[in-house]
Amino acid sequence: MSVTKVTGESGQMAVELAVLMPVVIVVALAAYNLVRYVNLCAVFDRIAPDVVVSQGTSPSGSQGDVAAVTEVERCLSEAMRKHGPCAIEVCAERVGDGSSGMPPRWGHSFTRFTCTMRFHPWPASFVLAGVPYESPVVLVHARSLVVDRYGSGVVM
């Protein structure tokens, strides 16, 4: 006959597990979101310059600045959609006319396209062990490229 001695430490492992699991889950979610964000940044850095060069210099339809920004934003959003959820914003500003620090060059008007990606971590909110968690963080990554709107392939 075996006798099991009960000590004051029985159940300690269950208590430690109950205390540690929420921390492990939050750290795992943070690591998961970090990997997703880094992956999206790498894809965004590869795709954004190509889209700006191809669509920013000669957008389909109207050739105005608004049409170029709209077309770049549409194409970039469409390309990024298959890699993960993120919000894309594109803005353009004229440079090279002497007002922004760049010297004027033979009457050319260069345009700086700034493409911005906003990533919201997953999940945005949840309750774990009675403690509510909401992610106030929005991670932002931007990429700029200066092109000549009227000279296809001229990139600075």
N, C-alpha and C positions, 0 to 999 in steps of 0.2 A: 504494500500500500504506500502510495506516494503522497506526501503532504506538501501542498503548495502554500508557501508563506506569503501573505498579503502584506505589502508594505505601503507606505504613504505615497509611493510613486506610481501606482497603477493608474492608468488613464492619462499619464503625463504626455505621452506621444500623441494622443488624440487632441488634447488641448493645444499642443504646439502646432499640430497640423491645422487646426481650426484658426489659429492666429496667423499662421504663415501663408496659408493658401490665398487670401485676398491680395497679399503683397506680391506673391508669385504671379498671380493672374494679371495684375496691373503692370508689372515689369514685362511680362510676356506681350501684352497689348502694346506697350510703348515700343518694344523692340520690333514687333510686327509692323507698326505704323512707320517707324524709322526706316525700315527696309523698303517699304512701299514708296515712301517719300524720296529716298535716294534713287530708287529705280525710275520714278517719274521724272526726277531732275535730269538724270542721264539721258532719257529718251527726249525730253523737252529740249535739252541743249543740242541734241543731234538734229531734231526736226525743225526747230524755230528758224535757224538761219536759212535752211533750204526753202521753207515756205515764204520767208520774207523776200529772198532773191527771186523766186519764181512768181509769186503773186503780188508782191509789193511794187515791183517795177512795172509790171504790165497786168493789172487786174482785168478780169473779164468784164465787159460792159463799159461803164463810164470810166474815164481815166483820171478822175479827181482823187484828192487825198482821202476823202471820206470813203469812196469806193475801194481804195487800196486797203485801208484799215479794216473795213468790213470783210473784204475777201480774205485777208491774212487771218483775221480772227476766226472766220468760218472754217477755213481749211485747217488751221492749227487745232481748233476744237474737235473737228472731225478726226484728225489724225491721232490726237491724244485720247479720244474716247475709248478706243480699243485697248489702251494700256492701263486705264484706271480712271476713277472719278476725280476730276479736278476742274476748277473754273479758270477760264482763259480770258485775259483782257489784253488788248493791243492798243497802243496810242502812238501817234506819229507827230514829229515836230520838224520844222524846217531848220537846217543848219547849212553853213557854207555861204551865207550871204553877208558875212562880216559881223553879224549881231551876236553870235553865240561863241565867239572865240576862234572859230575856224576861218582861215582867210578865204576871201571870195576867189573862185577859180573859173575864169572864162565864162562867166554868166551862168554857170551851172547852179542848180538848186538841189542840194543833197537833202535827204530825209532820214532822220533817225527813227527807226521803229523800235519801240520798247515792248517786248512781249512779256507778260506777267502771268505766272501760274500760281493759283491759290489751292492749297491742299487742306482738306478738313479731315482730321484723324477719325478712324473708325473704332468703336462706336462713338457717336457724338455724346450720348448720355446713357447711363445705366445705373442700377442700384446693386451694390454688392455688400452682403452682410448688413443690410439696413443702412448703409452709407451711400447717399446719392453722389454720383460723379458726373460732372458735365465738363466737356472739353472746351475751354475758352480759347484754345490755341488754333490759329490758322497759320499754316506755314506758307511763306511766300518766296517764290524764286523768280528772278527776272533776267532777261537776256536782251541786250541792245545790239543793233546792227545799223550802220549807216550805209545807205545805197543812193545811187543816182537814179532818180525816178525816170529820167528820160534817156539814160544810157544803159541799156540792158547789160548786166554782168559787172558793172562798176561798183565795187564794194570797198569801203574804207574801214 
